């Protein structure tokens, strides 16, 4: 399907808008090119978000964003077809659980503290 990525990003955006007070933003840099699909703000924290509609879930941009802002980023978020999983500071949320993002972020942050 030609527009699968765009449709999936739109689906995720619609779920994020209803859960967070601040409208999600987009981040990119040009040289070399990196882009993060969304930046969401939860209280005083910023979380970079990557949306993957395919089975390839690697994300240079999420890694680069964390590299550029190591002290500011507590958690990176990826939406994909994979199962729910917290891997260090990377939270993978299955696409069908997107409406639970705020709650899952809270649980992941609590897990990091323990």
C-alpha positions as CSV (number, residue, x, y, z in Angstrom):
1,X,0.0,0.0,0.0
2,X,1.5,3.3,-1.1
3,X,0.3,5.5,1.7
4,X,0.6,3.1,4.6
5,X,3.2,5.2,6.4
6,X,1.3,8.5,6.1
7,X,-2.0,6.8,7.1
8,X,-0.3,5.2,10.2
9,X,1.3,8.5,11.2
10,X,-2.1,10.2,10.9
11,X,-3.7,7.5,13.0
12,X,-1.1,8.0,15.7
13,X,-1.3,11.8,15.6
14,X,-5.1,11.6,16.1
15,X,-4.7,9.4,19.2
16,X,-1.9,11.7,20.6
17,X,-3.9,14.9,20.2
18,X,-6.6,13.5,22.5
19,X,-4.1,12.5,25.3
20,X,-1.8,15.5,25.6
21,X,-2.4,19.1,26.2
22,X,0.3,20.4,23.8
23,X,-0.1,19.6,20.1
24,X,2.6,17.2,18.9
25,X,5.4,18.7,17.0
26,X,7.8,17.6,14.3
27,X,11.6,17.7,14.4
28,X,14.2,17.4,11.7
29,X,17.8,18.4,10.9
30,X,19.3,18.7,7.5
31,X,23.0,17.8,7.5
32,X,22.9,14.8,7.8
33,X,19.2,14.4,7.4
34,X,17.3,13.1,10.4
35,X,13.6,13.4,11.3
36,X,11.4,12.5,14.3
37,X,7.8,12.0,13.4
38,X,6.5,13.7,16.6
39,X,7.7,15.3,19.8
40,X,5.1,15.1,22.6
41,X,5.2,17.0,25.8
42,X,4.0,15.4,29.0
43,X,4.2,17.8,32.0
44,X,7.8,19.2,31.7
45,X,9.2,16.2,29.7
46,X,9.6,15.9,25.9
47,X,9.4,12.5,24.3
48,X,10.5,11.8,20.7
49,X,8.1,9.5,18.8
50,X,8.8,7.4,15.7
51,X,6.0,5.6,13.8
52,X,6.7,2.4,11.9
53,X,4.1,0.9,9.6
54,X,6.3,-1.8,8.3
55,X,8.2,-4.6,10.0
56,X,11.5,-2.7,9.7
57,X,11.7,-0.9,13.1
58,X,15.2,0.5,13.1
59,X,15.3,4.2,13.7
60,X,18.5,6.2,13.2
61,X,16.6,9.4,14.0
62,X,15.4,8.3,17.5
63,X,19.0,7.3,18.3
64,X,20.4,10.6,17.0
65,X,17.8,12.6,18.9
66,X,18.8,10.9,22.1
67,X,22.5,11.5,21.2
68,X,21.9,15.2,20.7
69,X,19.8,15.7,23.8
70,X,21.0,13.0,26.3
71,X,20.1,14.8,29.5
72,X,16.6,16.0,28.4
73,X,15.2,12.7,27.1
74,X,14.0,10.2,29.7
75,X,12.2,8.0,27.2
76,X,12.0,7.4,23.4
77,X,8.8,6.1,22.0
78,X,8.2,3.9,18.9
79,X,4.9,2.8,17.5
80,X,5.1,-0.4,15.5
81,X,3.6,-3.8,14.8
82,X,5.9,-5.3,17.5
83,X,4.7,-6.2,21.0
84,X,4.7,-3.8,24.0
85,X,8.2,-3.7,25.2
86,X,10.5,-1.4,27.3
87,X,14.1,-1.7,26.3
88,X,16.2,0.6,28.4
89,X,14.9,4.0,27.4
90,X,13.0,2.9,24.3
91,X,9.3,2.1,24.7
92,X,7.7,0.2,21.8
93,X,4.0,0.6,21.7
94,X,1.9,-1.6,19.4
95,X,-0.2,0.4,17.0
96,X,-3.4,-0.9,18.4
97,X,-2.5,0.4,21.9
98,X,-1.9,4.0,20.7
99,X,-4.8,5.3,22.7
100,X,-3.0,4.1,25.9
101,X,0.2,6.1,25.2
102,X,0.0,8.5,28.2
103,X,-0.6,5.7,30.6
104,X,2.1,3.5,29.1
105,X,4.6,6.4,29.4
106,X,3.8,6.8,33.1
107,X,4.3,3.0,33.6
108,X,7.6,3.0,31.7
109,X,8.9,6.0,33.7
110,X,8.0,4.3,36.9
111,X,9.7,1.1,35.8
112,X,12.9,3.1,35.0
113,X,13.0,4.4,38.6
114,X,12.9,0.9,40.1
